[in-house]
Amino acid sequence: MRNVRIAGNRVFLEEHEELVEVWSGGSESPAHHSSICCWALSPNEQHLITLDQGGQIKIWDLQRRRGERRVWDGAGFADATAVATTNGGQRLAVAHGLTVKVYKTVVLANPWERDKLVPLGTMDVPLEEKVVSLTFEADNQLLCRDVRDRIMAFWQPEQPPWQRKIL
């Protein structure tokens, strides 16, 4: 398992390797401008999704030099309690308490524009406490875990009606 450590707005991989943004002039800055409140690795650990307190989401490709990333901004993400991404970063999920939204990610041809998020669905999770962990599984399940470690699984999270089961 890949070792990830979050310190405010900075992300460290393994021991001391820091994920940074590299700008066109070659200058670097920390992973986010605001403190990171949620993060998760993809199931194959090749992508890292991070969300800061300002609502900015980034999916980092950890196989690329310097952690190439894709960025989305949204004040609607600022109060999220958990995030997740699929292996290739084509979908992401964001939890707000007991509500989980799933999005398709769309990469734009112009590198100066922000990539787009297409809403695929919203699920109300029938657990008692807020969702604090989301994980996409290989068999197209989305696992939602609450603070009491109860798990709800959704199959085909991008196609309603959702099949669900408490594990």
PyMOL commands that set and color helices and strands:
alter all, ss='L'
color gray80, all
select helices_A, chain A and resi 75-77
alter helices_A, ss='H'
color red, helices_A
select strands_A, chain A and resi 4-7+10-13+17-22+28-30+36-41+47-52+57-61+68-72+82-85+91-96+99-106+116-124+131-136+141-146+151-155+163-166
alter strands_A, ss='S'
color yellow, strands_A
deselect
rebuild
show_as cartoon
